[in-house]
Amino acid sequence: MIELLNALDFSLLTWECIGAAGAVYVTTRSFDVNRKISFFNMLAGAGSWFIYSLFSSRWQYFGSVFLSSVFVSLWAQVGARKFKVPVTPILIPSLYTMVPGIPIYQAVNAFLSDRLFEAGAYASKALMMAFAVALGIGIVQSFVTFLR
């Protein structure tokens, strides 16, 4: 764990987490969710980006996206109980930073430029990241449902 922390540039990571928190806050407010939940979601966005950055150097994309989506899903369950709201207004905006937008853009760009092998690689990366998000949410939701 110490070697993972040493590999990170904390000044850059701090700004990335602030940016992730800001993006999640703006997304949450655009869904007309109150300020308390928006602040709670900001912490989820920053935490998920920190987890993603911490593990992305070792586990590539799938593991780091999976762990960050598990964190966000657990965070949303806690927030739903705390604020007495459904999980959705906390979960959906908090996952904003885990959307594989860049690989999707790269896949479409490569496809339109007639670089089909690159397009396939980027598309598979995007699908793998989306599957990791879905798997992380599904496992936590199943576990919470099982506990009820």
N, C-alpha and C positions, 0 to 999 in steps of 0.2 A: 504494500500500500504506500509506503514511503517513497518508493521509486516512481510510482504513478504521480504523486504530488510533486516530486522534484522535476518531473518532465514537463509540468505545466508552467506556462508563463502567467503568473498570477495577476499582473497588471492588465494583460489582455483578457484573461478570464473574467476579471472583475467587470470590465466594460462590456463583455459579451453577456454576462448575467444581468447587468443593468439593462442592456438592450432587450434581452428576452423578457425581463419583467415589464418593461415599458410596452412591448408589443402585446403581451398578454393583457395588460391593463387596458390598452386602447381597444383591443378586441372585446374584452368583457364589457366595457362601457358602451360599445356600439350595439351590444345585445340588450341594452337598457337594464343592466343588473346593478343593484345598489352598490354604494362605495365600499362598504365593509367586505362584501364578497369580492369586489374587484381587487381590493388590497390583498385579500387572502389568495386570490388567483395569481397576483403578481409574485407572491412567494413561491407558488407552485411552478410558475414559469422559470424563475431564477433557479430553483432547486433542480428542476428537470434538466435545464441546460448545464448546470454544474455536473450533474451525474453523467450526462451524455459526454461532456468534455473530459471528465475524469477517466471514463472507461473506453473512449473511442480510440485511444492510442494502442490499447491492448486487444480489444475485442472487435475491432472494425466497426461495422454499422449495426448488425443485428443485435448483438448483446447489449451495446450501449443504448440503443433506442428501446430495446425491450425493458431494461432496468429503469430507464427514465419514464416510460409509460406506466410501469408498475408503481413507481413513486407517485406519479400524477393521479393514478386511479385510487391509490390508498389515500392520498391527500384529499381527493374529491369526496371519498366516503366519509372521512372525518369532518370535512366542511359541511356536508349535507346534514350530518347529525347535529353539528354545532349551530348552524343557521336555520335548521328546520326547513330546508328547501330540497327539491329533487337534486340528484347528482348531476344532471345534465348542465345546468348553468355554471357549474364549477368545472366539470370535466372537459367539455368541448372547448372553451376558450383557453384552458390551460394546456391543451395539446397542440396549440397553434405552432409552437416552436418545433414540434416533431413532424410536421407535415413535410414529406419529401419533395418539396417544390423544385429545388435545383436539379436533382436527377431527372425529374419529369421534363423540365425545360431542356436539359442537355440531350435527353432521348429524342425529343421532338426536333430539336435543332440538328442533331446528327442524322435523323431520318430524312429531314427535308434537304440536307446537304448530300444525300445519297451515300452516307457512311453507315451502312446497315449493321455491321458488326459492333461498332461503337454504340449505335442506337439500342441494340439488343442488350449490351452490357449495362448501359444506363437505365434502361427499362427494368431489367432484372434487379438492379440495385434499388430502384424506387419501389418495386413490388415487395422486395424483401423488407425494406424499412416499414412499409405500410402493414405488412403481415406482423412484424414485430410489435407495432403499436396495438394492432387488434388483439394479438395474443396476450400482451400484458394486461390490457383492459379486461379481456375475457376471463383470464385466470383470477384476477382480483374480484371481479363481479361474481364469478361462480363460487369463490371462497366465501364471500360475504353472504350470498344467498344460502349456501350450505350451513353457515353459522346461525341463521335465523330460525 
